Amino acid sequence: MSVAPLIAHVVYHFGTGGLENGLVNLINRLPRDRFRHVVISLTDHTGFRGRIERDDVAFFDLHKPPGHSHDWMRRLYRLLRELKPDLIHTRNLNALEAQFVAALARVPARLHGEHGRDVFDLQGKNWKYNLLRRVARPLVRHYTCVSRDLAAWLRDTVGVAPSRLTQIYNGVDSDKFHPRGAARPAFGPEGFLDGATCVIGSIGRMVAVKDYPTLARAFIQLCRQADNPAGPRLLIVGDGAARGECQALLDQAGLSSQAWLPGNRDDTAEYLRAMDVFVLPSLGEGISNTILEAMSTGLPVIATAVGGNPELVTAGDNGALFDPGDDAALARTLLDYAADPERRAREGTAARRRIERDFSLARMAAAYQAVYEAALEPCS
């Protein structure tokens, strides 16, 4: 009986995030009898690994320190020679250097995936980073990316041939992330939802690239401009350096009782069902898992017109788009949605239909399986 091919998934850090969530969904849904998996983190991992449903997926941490140390490369080389994976799939720029090690370790099939760019290079124009990408390009047999925006950048800037590139949208668990029933789930401090007319929400890492202070400032303007200033509520689920800044802005505006920033939560599906509108104010995105989850929950989405967001949100159909950092424009848009429950319902229904049509987990897993199967075929 033949042994299933081993795939080594290489990431910089395995914690709470969209990339990691997509990897969890992929491992959980690829056929168990067709592929084996290991996850290699260049730094370390968190309890987020518990979301993987298989009990045969090993994690390896290389404990790469900040800076330019290369000891991790020696450790990775030894690990790859020991594991002998049939395929390695690195993800994003901060794991790309592992391609050089994988080539030295003679891993037969080498793939690289792009899931989005970070705040230090939102447009993907940094010449040093792109030089590294071009130098690594001959070592990579095939590329994957999560949006048409990233696909165009890989072709036009990095020089990846279209025949070596597959764009695959993330999928979403539409059974878990389903629209709420008649009653809104009860959340928050005592009295938080009393008298609420519209709950504006978001879920994500509260880091610089997500730009949550813009949402906090827009919410403050909304409450000052609304006919019923006491009606709107703000719910931001997530943690990070910007959480304190956002809380301070809301406290200074006297809106502590109308806003709740609870930090990280595991039951995000229930929190989404407590919302009426979902907002993502990020400065850059690949394809946002939280947008997909919000759409699956039947929420209209207001997002910045960056990266893959316009591929998910169509203005006037299932949400609205605004320029990053423009809190005044976001406030005006929130004012319109807060005053129009029929629009929220109509666009939320359209969002759910789009998920059911285009973004199933089965469709995503099948697309990656086809890429892996092709990459595992002997080179001609």
N, C-alpha and C positions, 0 to 999 in steps of 0.2 A: 504493500500500500504506500503510495507516494505521500510525502509530507507537503502540506500547503506552503506556498511561498511566504517568506517572512518580510514584512514591510517595517522599516525603521522610520518613524515620524520624528523629525528633528525640529524643535522649537527653542527659542531663547529662554523662555520661562513658561511653565504650565500653571496658570492660575485662572482667576475669573476674567473672562474676556470673550469677545466674539470669535476670534480665531480658535481658541481652545474649545468653545462651545460647538463650533462647526466640526472640529476634529472628534469630539465626543460623539456627536450625532453620526458621523461617518463610520467610526469604528463599531458603534452599536448596530449599524444597519447593513454593513457589508456582510456577505455570507460567511458564517463561522467556519464552514468547511472549505472555503476557498482561499482565505487569507489568515495568516497569523500577524500579530502586531506587537511592536515595542514602541515606547515613547522615550525619546532621549531629550532631556532638557539641558541646555548649555549651562544653566544656573541651577535651579531647583524647581520643585513643584509643590502644590498645595493640596488641600483636601478636595479640590475640584475634581481630582482624578476619580473620586467616588461615584461620579456620574456615569462612568463607563460600566456597562452592565456585564461585560465579560470578565471572568475571573482569571483569565490566562494572559492578560496584558501587563507586562513588566515595565516598570519605570526606572530610568537610570539618570542620575543627576551628575553633571560634570563640575559643578561649583566654580564656574568661570568667574574670576574676580573682575571688578571694574578696571578699565584701562586696557593695555595692550599685551597682557600676558598670553603666552602661547602654550602653557602647560596643558590647557584643556584639549588642545589638538592631539597631544601625545596620548592623553587618556581616551579620547574619542577613537583614535587609530587602533589602540589595543582593544577597545570594546567592539569595534566593528570587525576586527579580525577574529575575535572570539565568537560573536553572534553570527557572523556570516550572513547578513541579510541579503535577500535577493533584490530588494529595491529600497532606496532611500528617498524620502520626500522631505526636503527642507522647506521651511516656510518663512517668508519675509527676509528683509535685508540682514537683520541681526543674526540669522542662522545660515546665511549664504556661504560663509567661509567653510562650513562643514563639507561643502561640495569638493573642495580641494583634498580634504582628508579622505573622503569617500572614494575619490579617484585613486589615491595612493593605496587605499585598503582594498582596491579592486572590487568594489560593489558593482555588480553588473548593470543595474538599471538605476539611473540617477535623475530624479525629478525635483523641480523647484516650484513652489507656489507663492503667489503674491496676493495678500489679503487686504492690503491698504498701506498707506504711507503715514508716518508719524509726524508730529508737529514740527520736527526739525527739518523736514523736507516735504512739505505738503504737495508740491507740484512735481516732485521727482526730477528736479533739475540740478541737484548737487553734483558737480562734475566728478568729485572723488568717489561718491557712492556709485555713480553710473560707470566710472572706470572699472570699479570692482565687479559690477554686474557684467560688463562686457568681457572682462578677463575670464570670468567664471562661465560665460555662455557656452564655449565649446565643450565643457565638461557635463553640461546638463542635457540629457536626452530629450526631455519634454518639459514644458511649462504648463502650469495651471494658474488661473486667476478667477476672481469671483465677480468681476464686473466688466462690461464692455469698455468702460473708461480705462481700467487697468490694462485690458487687452490692447487697446490702441496705443497706450504709453509703452508697453513692452515691445510692440512692433516698431513704433516710430522713433523712440528714444533709445531703447536698449538694443534694438536691432534683431529681435527674435523673429525668425521666419514664421509666417502664419501656419505652416505645416507642422511646426513644433510647439504649437500653442493651442490650449483648449480652455475656453471660458465656461465655467460652471457656476451657476447661481447657488447660493446656500439654500437649504430647505428648512422648513419649520414644521414642528409637530402640531398639526392643526387639531388633533384631538385634545392635547393638553392645553393649547392656547385657543380656547373657544370663546365666543361672545358670552357675556353674562346673561342671566335670566332677568326677570323683572326687578329683582331687588339688588341694590348695590352692596357688595361685601362691606362689612363694617371694619374700618381700619383707623388707626391713628390714636392720638391722645383723646381722652374723654371729651366729647363735644366737638371734635374736629370736623366731622361731617354734618353737624347740625346746621340746617339752613343753607347747605351748599347747593348752588345752582349749576356749577360746572367745575369738574375736577380736571385740572390740567396736569399732566404727569409726564415723567420720563424715567428711564432706567438705564444706568450705565456707569462706567468708571468716571469718577469726578476728577479727571485729570485735564491738563491744559488743552489738549486737542479736542476735547468734548465741549469746552467753552460754556459750562453751566452758568457762570455769572451773567452771561447775556440773557439767559432764560429768567434768572432771578430779577434782573433789572426790568425786563419786559413785563413780568408779572406785577411788579410794583406799579408800573405805568398803567397796566390794565385796571388794577384796583382803584387807581385815582380817577380813571376815565369812565368806568362802568356806571350805568344807571343805578345798579345795586352794588355798591363797593364791597359789601360784606358777603356777596354770593360766591365769588371765585375761590377755589382752593388750589394749592400747589403741592404736588407730591413728587419728590425726586428720590428714587431708590438707588443707592450706590454709595461708594466711599472713595476718598482720595483727597488730595491737597485742597481742591476747590470747595469742598463741603463746608469748611469753616468760613471761607470768604462769602459763600452764598448765604449761610445762616446769618452772618453779621449784616449783610445788606438787608435781609428781610427783617431782622430785629430792629435795625435803625429806622426802617420805614414803618414800624409799628404793626407788622403783619405776622408776628410769631404765631398767633392763634389760627391763621389761615394757611400756613405753610408747614409741611412736615418733611424732614429729611432724615429718614430712619437709619441710613447706612445700608450695608449689604443685607440682602434677604434672599433666602433660598426659594421661597414660594412666589416667584415673580409673576406667575400666571394669575394668581389671585389679586395681586396688586394691580396688574393691568386691567382686570375686570372692575376695579374700583374707579378707573379713569373714564373720562368722556372724550378727551383729546390727548394725543401723544405728541410730544415735541422732542426733536433732536437738533440741538443748536451747534453741532460739531463743526470744526474748521476743515476737517477732511474725513473721508470715509472710503472704504472699499465697497462692501455691501453690508449694511447694518443688520445684524441678527435681531436687534431690538425693534427696528422698524418692521421687520417681517413678523415678529411675534405680536406687535401691536396691531398690524393689519389683520393677522389671523384672529385676533381677539375682537375684531369688528370696530376698530377705532380709526377715525380719520387721523392722518399724520401731517404735522407741520415740520418741515425739515429744511436745512440749508441746501442750497443748490450747488452741492459739491460732490465730487467723486461719483459713486454709484447711486446717490440718493435720487436724482432725476429719473433713473431707470426703474425706481420703485414707486415714486410719488408723482402722480399726474395732477397738476393744478386743476381744480374744478371737478375732478372725478373722484379721487380718494384722499385729497388733502391739498396742501399748499406748500410753496417753496419761498424762501427768502434768502437774502444775501448774508453770509456769515458776519457776525458781530453787529448786525443792524437791529438793536433792541427796539428801536422805535417802530420799525416795520413789523417786527414780531408782535409787538404790543397791539398794533392795529389789527393784525390778523387774528390774534387771540380775542380781541373785542368782538369781532364779527362772529367767530365760532361760539363764544360764550352766550351771545344773544340769539343764536339760531339752532335750537335743538333738532329741528327737522333736517337741516344741513348736516349736522353731525351724524344723524341716523342714516341718511342717504349715502354719504361718503364712506361711512363705516361699513355699510353693506357692500359697497363696491370694492372696498379694500379686502374684505373676506373672500369675495368671489375671485379676485386676482390671485390670492394665495392658493385657493383650491385648484385653480387652473394651471398655475405656473411654478409653484414653489413647494412641492411635496418633498418630503425626505426620501421617499422611494425614488423619485426622479433624480435627485442629487446623487444618491448612492449608486444608482445605475450608471450615471455619467462617469463617476470616479472609477467604478469597476471597469468600465470600458477602457479608460486611460491606463489603468494598471495592467490590464490584460495585454494591451498593445505594447506597453513598455517592457513587459516580461518576455515578449517574443524575442528570440535571438536576433541580434543585429545582422542585417544582410551585408 
